[in-house]
Amino acid sequence: MEVKPEGEWEFVMHGPDGTDYKNKQVFKEVIKYERLVLDHVTAPRFRITVTFEAQGNKTLMTWHSVFESAEQLQQVIKVFKADEGMKQNVERLENYLSKL
């Protein structure tokens, strides 16, 4: 993972049925402690914007994913259960950070 503008992040997600899903994202904007913008360049294509806002001794993280169409978003949720996956990812991140 190259967390810098035009840096790439390639990874494989493993489905419960054993299917491997290759993913590639390209960082478009990296502002330390403020914002990350990434383009998911493998199908389905979408843009992710994550902002971070200090709130006392905590941080509010806001995550937006913008797809090419509303239909594409619904398909990703239906086929890949991306909404549940995102919740799990955030829970794992919170758990990881609590141990630092």
Protein Blocks (a to p, Z undefined) as FASTA:
>chain_A
ZZdehiacddddddfkopacddddddfbdcehkbccdddfbdcddddddddddehjaccd
ddddddfbfklmmmmmmmnommmmmmmmmmmmmmmmmmZZ
